[in-house]
Amino acid sequence: MIVPEHAGLYVLAAALLFSLALVALGVVRVVRGALVLKRRIEAYEDLSVFKVAEITQARIAAAERRIADLPRLRARAEAALAEIDAAFKRVRLIAQSVRFVVRKVLAIF
């Protein structure tokens, strides 16, 4: 049997072309699968579950902001109670003063 002079190179070139064709076929299959997956994911974005999840996350964020404001609100409430207590003491002192003056005036008559 007579083998052509560069038979090894021909076989190597054919194997290289075959492997490139297999790689191209693999890339095509992967890209096709990726496109199908992308369409499925885009279809899932339209589900109401995701909308409900977004609304819930917004509500949770609002609740967290309100919870973060609690110490400031508590300090304001304590300051308001201190002012009410001080006002009550002033009113009591005024009432005592008025009672003292009325007794003195009544004692004159």
C-alpha positions in Angstrom: 0.0 0.0 0.0 1.3 3.4 -1.0 0.7 6.3 1.4 0.8 9.8 -0.1 3.7 11.9 0.8 1.9 14.2 3.3 -0.9 11.9 4.5 -0.2 12.7 8.1 -0.8 16.4 7.4 -4.0 15.6 5.5 -5.3 13.5 8.4 -4.2 16.2 10.9 -5.9 18.9 8.8 -9.1 16.8 8.5 -9.1 16.2 12.3 -8.6 19.9 12.9 -11.5 20.8 10.7 -13.7 18.1 12.3 -12.9 19.4 15.8 -13.6 23.0 14.7 -16.9 21.8 13.4 -17.7 20.0 16.6 -16.8 23.2 18.6 -19.0 25.3 16.4 -21.8 22.8 16.8 -21.4 22.9 20.6 -21.4 26.7 20.6 -24.6 26.8 18.6 -26.3 24.3 21.0 -25.1 26.2 24.1 -26.3 29.6 22.6 -29.6 28.1 21.6 -30.1 26.7 25.1 -29.1 30.0 26.6 -31.7 31.8 24.5 -34.4 29.4 25.6 -33.4 29.9 29.2 -33.4 33.7 28.7 -36.9 33.6 27.3 -38.1 31.4 30.2 -36.5 33.8 32.8 -38.2 36.8 31.0 -41.5 35.0 31.2 -41.0 34.5 34.9 -40.5 38.2 35.4 -44.2 38.8 34.4 -45.5 36.6 37.2 -47.4 38.3 40.0 -45.3 36.6 42.6 -42.4 38.9 41.7 -44.7 41.9 41.9 -45.9 40.8 45.3 -42.3 40.3 46.4 -41.4 43.8 45.3 -44.3 45.3 47.1 -43.5 43.3 50.2 -39.8 44.4 50.1 -41.0 48.1 49.8 -43.3 47.6 52.8 -40.4 46.0 54.8 -38.1 48.9 53.9 -40.8 51.4 55.1 -41.3 49.4 58.3 -37.5 49.4 58.9 -37.4 53.2 58.5 -40.2 53.6 61.0 -38.5 51.3 63.4 -35.3 53.3 63.0 -37.3 56.4 64.0 -38.5 54.9 67.3 -35.7 56.1 69.5 -36.1 59.7 68.2 -39.9 59.4 68.7 -39.4 58.1 72.2 -37.1 61.0 73.1 -39.7 63.4 71.8 -42.4 61.7 73.9 -40.2 61.8 77.0 -39.5 65.5 76.4 -43.2 66.2 75.9 -44.0 64.3 79.2 -41.3 66.4 81.0 -42.9 69.6 79.6 -46.4 68.4 80.7 -45.0 67.6 84.2 -43.4 71.0 84.5 -46.6 72.7 83.3 -48.6 70.7 85.9 -46.3 71.9 88.6 -46.6 75.5 87.5 -50.4 75.2 87.4 -50.3 73.7 90.9 -48.1 76.5 92.2 -50.4 79.1 90.6 -53.5 77.4 92.2 -51.8 77.5 95.5 -50.9 81.1 95.1 -54.5 82.0 94.1 -55.8 80.0 97.1 -53.4 81.8 99.4 -54.5 85.2 98.0 -58.2 84.3 98.2 -57.8 83.2 101.9 -56.0 86.4 102.7 -58.7 88.5 101.0 -61.5 86.5 102.8 -59.7 86.8 106.1 -59.9 90.6 105.7 -63.7 90.6 105.4 
